Amino acid sequence: MLEAMIQLGSLDKTPAELQEAITVRFSRDTRLLTITASAQSPHEAQQLARLSFEALKGELINHAQERLGQLLTAAERDLQVELIRFRGHPVVKQL
């Protein structure tokens, strides 16, 4: 996520510096994501928080797309197996 932030915002910071400046917390109870950024100015802190959100959002979308692809592939495999079983069923063979 830190590398994505650097690329998104053309930041002049290292991943280590960003890691020290940003805290991301997720509460399972409330399902709220809290991003806290510390910087020299309020404007810079706001920029870091916004870039953190954008980078995290991109990673979550990529993960969701990857997982959805895996689930669709598995479902397609399962359907193919069921289709083969269905075609081999004695009642279907008679039709």
N, C-alpha and C positions, 0 to 999 in steps of 0.2 A: 504494500500500500504506500510506503514511503517513497519508493521510486516513482510510482504513478503520480504522487503529489508533486514531486520535483518536476516531472515532465509536464503535468497539467498547468502548473503555475510558473514555469521557468524560474524556479527558486534558486537562489544562491546559497543553499544550505545542504549539508550532508545528511544522509539518512539518520546518523547518530544524533545530529542537532535537532532534527525533527522529532525523533523519538523522545528526546528530553522535553520538547516544547508542547507535545500533544498527548492527551490522555483520552482514550475512548473506553466508555463503559456501557454495558448492556445489562439492563435489569430484566431478569426472566419474569419477575412478578408483575411488573408494569408494562413490560415489552417496550420500554423507552431506551433510546440510544442517546447517551450524553457525550458530547465532544467538548473537551476543554483545551484551549490553546493559550499559551503564554508567549508574549513577545515584547519587543521594545515599545510598541505603540498599540493602542486599541485597534487601529486600522489593520496592522500587520497580524494581530491575533485573530481578528475577524477573517482575514484572508486565509490564514492557516486552517481555521475551523471549517471554512467553506471548502477549501481544497481537500481537507480530510474527508468531508462528507462526500464530495464528488468521487474521490478515489475509492472510498469504501463502497459507494453505490455501484461503481463500475465493476468492482470485484464481486459483489453480490449478484449482479446481473449475469456476469460471466459464469459464476458458479451455478446459478439457477438454470442457465441455458445448457450447461454441461450435464447437470443432473437430469434435466428434462430429456435430453438426448439419450442418456443411459436408460431412463425409464421407458422411453418409446421403443428403443431397440429391444429391451427385455420383453415388452408387451408384444411386439411384433413376432419375436421368437415363440412366445407362448401361444399366440394365435396360430402360427404355422403348425405347431405341434398338435393343437386341438383340431385344426382342419384335417390333418393327416389321420387322426383318430376318428374324426367324424366320417371321413370318406371310407374308412375301414369298417365302420359299424355295419352289422348285418342288415339292418332295416334300410339304410342308405344304399347299400350295394344292390338291393332288389329294385330300387327305383331306376 
